[in-house]
Amino acid sequence: MLGALRVHVVLEAVSVPFFAQFLDEEDEFVPDAELVAGGRAVLDELARVTTALGTLRAA
């Protein structure tokens, strides 16, 4: 069904349990190494998919 809408699903995700524990004194989000790695994996997958789908869009 999503293919009909020309939507591609990116399965990578980052779960942030207990969000408040990652807030510093100034209420800024400060992730640990695991969250940073997860975020990097999501962005890497998005970049990979964007490149691949870009060639399809141009066609």
KASUL-V451154 format. One record per residue. OMEGA is omega in radians with two decimals (* if undefined). BURIAL is b if it has 16 or more other C-alpha atoms within 10 Angstrom, else e. Layout:
BEGIN
((OMEGA,BURIAL) (OMEGA,BURIAL))
END
This chain:
BEGIN
((3.13,e) (3.10,e) (3.11,e) (3.11,e) (-3.10,e) (3.12,e) (3.08,e) (-3.13,e) (3.02,e) (-3.01,e) (3.11,e) (3.14,e) (3.08,e) (3.08,e) (-3.14,e) (3.12,e) (3.12,e) (-3.07,e) (-3.05,e) (-3.13,e) (-3.13,e) (3.11,e) (3.11,e) (-3.09,e) (-3.12,e) (-3.14,e) (3.03,e) (-3.12,e) (3.13,e) (-3.08,e) (3.03,b) (-3.06,e) (-3.13,e) (3.11,e) (3.10,e) (3.13,e) (3.10,e) (3.10,b) (3.11,b) (3.12,e) (3.11,e) (-3.11,b) (3.08,e) (3.12,e) (3.12,b) (3.10,b) (3.13,e) (-3.12,e) (-3.14,e) (3.12,e) (-3.12,e) (-3.11,e) (3.11,e) (3.11,e) (3.10,e) (3.13,e) (-3.11,e) (-3.10,e) (*,e))
END
